[in-house]
Amino acid sequence: MTTFADLARPMALMRLLLADHPNLPAPHVGVSPHYPHRLSLSVHGDLDGFEAWREALGIDAEAVRHNTQSGGTTLVLSAAATVADAHVELIGYAPNLALVTEAVA
């Protein structure tokens, strides 16, 4: 059985990030007993927020994967890294404004 103490690595990382970067946009935060060393962060609606988190976590820009979902209407950026002994998964979602521009043109 996983205990609350088993979640110490991702929880400690969140505490460090809060202390060092209190002005980052608030993400959706996921910590699970199924993957106790993993911290999942997702930023919705704005890829600038994803970029701010990527920089704060020290994830190399070349490690970011670019995808779309929902028939191309949503841009998805994702990256993973180990930070302070926690595996971090960062994902960002935003509307695909290129499709909006095409529809208006």
N, C-alpha and C positions, 0 to 999 in steps of 0.2 A: 504494500500500500504506500502510495506517495503521500508524504506529509507536507504541511505548509513550509517547513524548513527546507524541503527539497527545491522550493521555488526561489531560494535565496539569490542565486546568480542573476536572473532577469530582474528581480525586484531591486537588488542593489544597483544594477545598472540604471534603472529608472530613477532611483534616488540621486545618483551621480549626475545624470542628464538634467534633472530638475535643478540641481544646485548650479551646474555650469551653464545651462542654456534655458533659463526660465521663460524666455520670450519666444521659444519655438511654438509654432501652431500646435494646438492640442490634437493628437492623433487618436485613433481607436487603438486601444492597447489590449493585447491578448497574451495571457500566460496560462498554460494548461498543465494539469498534472500528468497528462499523457506524454508531454515533451517538456519536462521540468527545467531544462537548461535553455529553452527557446523563448525569445521575446518577439512577438509579432506586433508591428506597428503599421497602421494604414492611414493614409491621408486622403481625404475625399474632396473632390471639386476643384482642386488647385494644385498644379504640378510644382509651383514655386514652394509650396509647403513640403513636398517630397524632397526637393532639392535642398532646402534648409536642413531637413533631417539627415539627408545623405552626407552633407558636409559636417554636421555635428558628430555623426557617427564615424567619420573618417573613411567612408566607403568610396573607393575609386570610381570616378565617373565611367570608366570603361567597363566596370562590372555591372552596369545597369542594363537590364533587358527591356526592350521596347516592344509592346504588343498592343492589340486592340481586342475589344470584346463587344458583345451586343451588336453584331453586324457592322462593326467598325465605328459605331457612334461613341464609344468610350475608349480613350487612350489609357493604357496601363503601363506603368513603370515599376520594375521590381529589382531588388538587389538583396544580397545576403552577405553577412560577414560575421566574424567572431570579434566581439568587443567586450573587454573586461570579463573574460571567461564565459560569456553568454553568447549563444548563437542568435543573431538578430536577423529577422526577415522584415524588410521594408518594402511597402507597396504603395503606389499612388494611383489614384483614379481621377480622370478629368474628362469633360466633354471634348469630343474631337471637333474643334472649331473649324477645321478645314472643310468638314462636311457641311457645316452651317454656311460657310462662305460660298461653297459650290451651289447650295440650294438657293441662296439669295441671288447669285449671279445669273 
